[in-house]
Amino acid sequence: MIRKMSQNDLDAVNAIEMQAFQDPWSKQDFINELESNPYSCIYVKEINGEAVAYVDLWIAYENAEIANIAVKKEFLHQGIASELMQFCLQKIQQSKCENFTLEVRVSNTNAIKLYEKFGFQTVSKRKKYYADGEDAYLMVQL
């Protein structure tokens, strides 16, 4: 089941974040997304009552962006990220978004393949985008 994230999911989502990323968001970042960002819609994938993945989808007028997406390590390679991507596509179609973008580390080949599967193409490179100095690709769904 995919559902909106609640405050009760903070610890689980933060744990997924810490496990998945070199430069993870803090728990406060997620609180800010939930409480202060009017464009943020965070959804969790729940299996047997446990949040095992999440996506932070920003929808602002005709623009949509994936701010963050991650799957708990034990649940990788089970199609969960694809399920979340498909869910996002449905949400942006309902919102009549015209643009769908994201940034991804140039070294994250698994994520790039996932995004390409959903019609995203690299349109530019953002130099030193991440805190550790790694570049990011800006990808747009065409």
Steps between C-alpha positions, in 0.01 A plus 500: 500500500620851417369776726581851617774522756400596853699619801490138622718402202784742582730247666452236230545746213803657665655155546446423131656836411806441720551158345454613140698821463854628553368844595163419658225739594446543872183418686443876523518522119211255480307689766549816294377322189190377683418823683645791306533412132160548336623328181631185666302176492685217671368150445612177661481145374377284784539123521354312797462825693861609440610799290760349265538782247401858440486769236488875551314645202480875460209630296495874434249612241599338168835371635577176681831390644620198688691648791593164648423132460645205692434136578611314812799279415324173579230587247721609208456334158138405567338760274409738783678801350322434170169480685571837664596652165178374342307645794670837447409494131135451592515788749656742253251403230216570744662836579539577127874564537686585182856454627644215706864527612754366746870512582708188543864434585700427184633187674154362587463272197217293650286809557583637154385172341177515702430857391581423135250212518235762579595726211745735672793633302808686615482861386793654690760446769505700823862541604584425864129473583547281806677591825786260422559675166347235274314620195131431436312439181186700450252258348168591341221270396448559131 
